Amino acid sequence: MVRSARWQSAAAILVLATAVSACASPAPSTPSGGARSQEASQQPQRTKTVTIGVTARVGSMGNMGDSTTVGGWTSTNEIHSAGLVSADIQTHAPVGRLAERVPTIENGGITLLPDGRMRVVYPVRKGVTWHDGMPFTAHDLAFSFPVNREGGLPNNTKDAVNLMDSAEASDDFTFVVTFKQPYYIGGTMGPRYFWPQPKHLLEPAYEKFLESKDADDFLNIPYWTSGYVHAGPFRLTEFDPGAGVTFRAYDGYFLGRPKLDVVRVQLFADGQTLVSNMLAGAVDTNMESTLSPDMGVAFEGNPAFTVYHVYVSHRFLAPQWRPSVQIEQANLDVRVRAALYHALDREALAEALQNGHREQAAWEILHPDDVLYPAVKDMFRPYAYDPEKAKAILRDVGWTPGSDGVFRNNADGRRFRNSISATDLTVRDMPAFTSYWRQIGMDVEEIATPAAQVRNPEYRASYPGWEVTSQSGSDGILGKIEGPASSAQTRWVGNRGGYEDARAQQLVNAYRGTLTERDKFQAMKAVGDFIGAELQFLPLFWTVDPIPVRKGVKAMDDVTGAEGGGRPFGSYTRNAHLWDLE
C-alpha cells in the first residue's frame, strides 16, 4: 500500500520552469470583429513538457534483460507501454487496459477446470493501435506467450508465463490463457507479468532466433532501443542510454490523447545530482527507488514542491548462496545467520536511516498495510537486537574472539571475514550495517557496486558475502526464496543470490495457487514460518521514499492507488495520460 503527504511552508520560492514554448510567426492584424478570436487561434501553442529524473542506466526498452527497480527506470514502463490490467486512479483495484475488463470468477472470465487447471478469458479492447498505427489484437498476445516464456531470452518476469499451459487467440479480440493450476493473479496481469509484444515487428527476429538459438538474433535489433513501439500513452522519439529518453504524446492512445505533449526521462549519476537539478528547476519529479529518505529533506517545507511519501519496499541483507562465490561458508549456516541478525539493531537503524522513523523497523516480511500482515506479524521478534547472544551463538558453532577481538575459527584459525555490497541507492547506509557486525567481532569489507554495473545481472549475482537490497510486497518476498538460481545458462535470469530449495518452491507454488482470502492467509503463514526458521534473508526496515513534484505539474497525485516495485499491476506511471501542467 502507499502513503502520501504534502509539505508546504512560506520558504523562499524557487523558479518554476517546466515548459518550453514553441516558436511561430505572429498572426497578421485583422480589421474584422473576429480579430481577437482569430489572433488567439494563431497564437503559438505551449508545448507541455515534464521531465522525470532517474538514477539508472537505460539499457533497453521493453522487458528483456532488466527487472530491478533501483534507480527508477523500470517504474516508467506505463508511460510508454500498456498491459492487460492496471490499477484504478486512487485505489489499487484492478481495471482493464488492453483488456476491456478484468476477468473474475464472478463475471465468468475465470473458470476452474475439472482437471485442476484454470482458464482465464481476457476480452481485448477494440480500437487499440500500436504506436506505428497497426491494430493491436489478441494475436499479438498469443505471440507474446512463447516470446515471454522462452528460456533462452533474458526476460526477468516469468512467474506467470511459467505457470501457463497455453495461451491463444480464439478470435481477434479474445485472449484465452490456460494455467497449469489455479493462479492468484491469473486475471490481473499487468505489463511486468505479461508483456505484450507486437507480432508484426518481432516475429521475423523471433523466428530467426528459434532457428539459430542465438539470443542476439532477437535482442540486437533496433526495436529494443531506438525503434521501440508499444501501446502506451507516449511514443518513443529519442533514445540515448547515457543521457535520457524522450517520449511524445501518442495521438491514437486508446484512452484519449495525453494532456502533456512531451515526457523526458533524464538520467543522473546519483541522487544528489538529481536533487540539485530539481532544485534548480531542470527536473520536475522523480520515480520511487531514486531518492533516499534523507534526500527528501531538501524539498520538505519548500513551497515550490509537493512531496509525496510512498512506501516502496523493505530493506534487507541477503547472503550469497553459491559456495563457490561466498567469501565465508559459515554464512550458509542458519545459526550463524541468526547470530548476525541478533547483532543488528533494527529500530536504531530505522531511526537513523529513515529520518527518525523508529517504527519502520521490520519485524515481518509484509508491511502493516498489507492485507495478509496478520499472517506474519512479529515473525522476526525472536531475533531482537542482542549482541551478547550473537557472540554466544558464534562461540557455540566454533568461533572464538582473538586478541584483536575478531572471531577466528577454532579449526583452522581463519578470521571471520565478511562483506556487504550495496548500490548507489543503499551505499550510504552500508557503514551502519557493517559497524554492527564489526562490534561483535567481524572483519567486514564494504563493496560499492559501480553505477555502470547496477544493470549487469552477472555482476550483481557475484557479490561475495551479503548484499543490501530491497523488495516490496508478497510477490517480491516470494522471489527471494524462489528458484531457479541465476546463472550463465539462464543468462543470469533468476534468483540473484543463487538460492534454490525444493521446500521453498513448494510453498511459493502453494501461495500462488490460492484464490480465496482464507487460503492466501494460510499459505502466506506457511511461507512466513519457513522464512522465520531458515532466515534466507534478514529484513531490517521499511523504506518510504520521497517523490517531490514541482508545483504546477499535475503528476503523481494518484499515488494512493499505486504499488511500487515489481507488483503485478498498477505502477506510479499508470495514469501518465492524465498528467498535465497548470
Secondary structure, DSSP 8 states (H G I E B T S, - for coil): ---------S---------EE----------STTHHHHHHHHS--EE-EEEEEE-S----STTBS----TTSSGGGHHHH---SEEE-SSS--EEESSBSS---TTTTSEEE-TTS-EEEEEEB-TT-B-TTS-B--HHHHHHHHHHHH-TTS-BS--TTGGGEEEEEEEETTEEEEEESS--TTTT---TTTS----HHHHHHHHHHHHHH--THHHHSSGGGTTT---SSSEEEEEEETTTEEEEEE-TT-TT---S-SEEEEEE-SSHHHHHHHHHTTS--EE-TTSS-GGGGGGTTT-TTEEEEEEEEEEEEEEE---TTT-S-GGGGSHHHHHHHHHT--HHHHHHHHTTT-GGGB-SSSS-TTSTTHHHHTTTTGGG-S-HHHHHHHHHHTTEEE-TTS-EEETTT--B-EEEEEE-TTTTTTHHHHHHHHHHTT-EEEEEE--GGGTT-HHHHTT-SSEEEEEE-HHHHHHHHS-S-B--TTTTT-SBTT----HHHHHHHHHHHT--SHHHHHHHHHHHHHHHHHH-SSEEEEEEEEEEEEETTEE-STTGGG---TT-SS--TTTTGGG-EE-
